[in-house]
């Protein structure tokens, strides 16, 4: 059976951020840490080796695949920041149009740096994702 690699663990979020090579990226990571913590009310936890997640939910698909995931999170990747938001939330698209310079995949939004985006819109996206996932997966 398939086993998830991205699980919550006890690794230090601060130690992870301190290992980010670029000083500017490290500064942005600390700002994102504050933004996500303030917006969600959850303590930051490491998920796998490189995702900083906030809160969690248990999902189960019709296929039978199930697991746990952070409600929202981010990762300071080498090239860009990956912002993990709800993939299925229909309200996300209109907010993304207001976010600023970014690219988007199914469940990730990619930004080069915090200065490229409107932080107030990011906060709305984070809050909307948490609300949507809590409503979609209420048995937490």
Backbone torsions as a table, in degrees:
resi	resn	phi	psi	omega
1	UNK	NA	144.3	-179.9
2	UNK	-65.3	134.4	176.7
3	UNK	-118.6	130.6	179.1
4	UNK	-63.0	137.4	176.5
5	UNK	-89.9	-27.3	-176.6
6	UNK	-93.6	90.4	179.5
7	UNK	-118.8	152.3	176.2
8	UNK	-64.7	140.3	179.9
9	UNK	-141.8	177.9	-177.1
10	UNK	-95.8	12.8	177.3
11	UNK	-62.1	151.1	-177.2
12	UNK	-78.9	126.2	176.1
13	UNK	-63.6	-43.9	-178.3
14	UNK	-63.9	-44.7	178.3
15	UNK	-61.1	-38.8	177.8
16	UNK	-62.9	-47.7	-179.7
17	UNK	-63.0	-39.5	-179.3
18	UNK	-62.8	-20.5	179.8
19	UNK	-86.5	-5.3	178.0
20	UNK	-66.8	126.1	-173.5
21	UNK	-61.0	-50.5	-174.3
22	UNK	-77.9	128.4	178.0
23	UNK	-60.2	-44.3	-179.5
24	UNK	-62.9	-42.9	179.4
25	UNK	-65.3	-37.1	178.1
26	UNK	-64.4	-44.1	177.7
27	UNK	-60.8	-44.5	177.9
28	UNK	-63.8	-37.6	179.0
29	UNK	-62.4	-41.3	177.1
30	UNK	-65.3	-38.0	177.0
31	UNK	-65.4	-42.9	177.5
32	UNK	-62.9	-38.6	177.2
33	UNK	-57.2	-46.5	178.6
34	UNK	-64.3	-44.2	-178.5
35	UNK	-62.0	-49.4	-178.6
36	UNK	-65.9	-41.6	-179.7
37	UNK	-63.6	-47.5	-179.7
38	UNK	-63.3	-42.4	-174.9
39	UNK	-73.5	-38.1	-176.7
40	UNK	-91.0	-30.2	-173.7
41	UNK	81.1	3.7	179.8
42	UNK	-99.9	150.1	174.2
43	UNK	-75.2	141.4	178.3
44	UNK	-71.2	137.3	176.7
45	UNK	-133.6	148.2	174.5
46	UNK	-78.9	138.4	174.3
47	UNK	-122.1	114.5	-173.8
48	UNK	64.8	-162.4	-176.2
49	UNK	-81.3	-13.3	-169.6
50	UNK	-145.1	10.1	178.6
51	UNK	-112.2	130.1	174.9
52	UNK	-98.3	112.3	-174.4
53	UNK	-112.8	159.7	-177.4
54	UNK	-133.1	122.5	-176.7
55	UNK	68.8	-179.7	176.9
56	UNK	-158.3	162.1	174.2
57	UNK	-148.5	157.6	178.2
58	UNK	-107.7	126.0	179.8
59	UNK	-113.1	155.1	174.0
60	UNK	-146.3	121.3	-179.0
61	UNK	-90.3	162.6	178.2
62	UNK	-59.0	-26.7	179.4
63	UNK	-69.7	-13.6	-176.9
64	UNK	100.8	-16.2	178.2
65	UNK	-65.8	133.7	178.2
66	UNK	-146.1	163.3	179.3
67	UNK	176.9	-173.7	178.7
68	UNK	-115.0	148.1	179.9
69	UNK	-149.3	156.8	174.3
70	UNK	-70.3	148.2	175.9
71	UNK	-61.1	-46.1	176.6
72	UNK	-147.4	165.3	177.8
73	UNK	-177.8	-176.2	177.5
74	UNK	-154.5	163.8	175.8
75	UNK	-145.7	129.0	176.3
76	UNK	-82.5	83.6	-179.4
77	UNK	-72.9	166.6	-177.0
78	UNK	-58.9	-47.8	-177.1
79	UNK	-83.0	-48.5	-175.0
80	UNK	-143.7	167.9	169.9
81	UNK	-82.9	135.6	170.8
82	UNK	-100.5	124.3	176.3
83	UNK	-107.0	121.4	-176.8
84	UNK	-96.9	113.8	-178.8
85	UNK	-129.2	167.6	-178.8
86	UNK	-57.1	131.3	-179.1
87	UNK	-77.0	-30.3	-169.4
88	UNK	-101.3	-0.1	-175.7
89	UNK	-73.4	114.4	-178.3
90	UNK	-66.8	-21.2	-179.5
91	UNK	-77.2	-12.1	-175.8
92	UNK	-64.6	-38.7	-174.1
93	UNK	-58.9	-45.2	-178.2
94	UNK	-65.9	-36.0	177.0
95	UNK	-69.6	-36.8	178.6
96	UNK	-60.9	-32.7	178.0
97	UNK	-63.0	-23.0	-179.0
98	UNK	-99.8	-6.0	-170.4
99	UNK	-67.7	-40.5	-173.4
100	UNK	118.2	-159.5	-174.3
101	UNK	-69.3	115.1	-179.8
102	UNK	-162.4	168.4	166.1
103	UNK	-126.6	160.2	-176.3
104	UNK	-137.7	140.6	170.7
105	UNK	-108.6	-161.4	-177.9
106	UNK	-64.1	-51.6	-178.5
107	UNK	-120.4	2.4	-179.4
108	UNK	-118.4	145.5	169.7
109	UNK	-117.2	132.5	-176.4
110	UNK	-111.2	129.9	176.3
111	UNK	-130.0	150.1	176.5
112	UNK	-76.9	-46.5	-177.7
113	UNK	-155.4	159.6	-177.0
114	UNK	-62.4	-32.9	-179.3
115	UNK	-63.6	-17.4	-178.9
116	UNK	-79.4	-11.5	-173.0
117	UNK	-125.6	165.4	174.8
118	UNK	-89.5	109.8	-175.7
119	UNK	-62.5	-33.0	178.8
120	UNK	-64.6	-35.4	176.8
121	UNK	-71.1	-39.0	176.3
122	UNK	-58.7	-43.4	179.0
123	UNK	-60.9	-39.8	177.3
124	UNK	-64.1	-42.3	178.9
125	UNK	-61.9	-43.1	179.5
126	UNK	-62.2	-50.5	-179.7
127	UNK	-60.5	-42.8	179.6
128	UNK	-63.5	-41.0	179.6
129	UNK	-64.0	-44.4	179.6
130	UNK	-62.1	-46.6	179.7
131	UNK	-60.3	-47.3	-178.9
132	UNK	-60.9	-47.0	-178.1
133	UNK	-68.6	-36.3	176.8
134	UNK	-63.8	-37.9	179.1
135	UNK	-72.5	-40.0	-177.7
136	UNK	-72.1	-34.4	-179.3
137	UNK	-124.8	74.1	-171.9
138	UNK	-74.2	-19.0	-173.5
139	UNK	-84.9	60.3	-178.2
140	UNK	-111.1	NA	NA
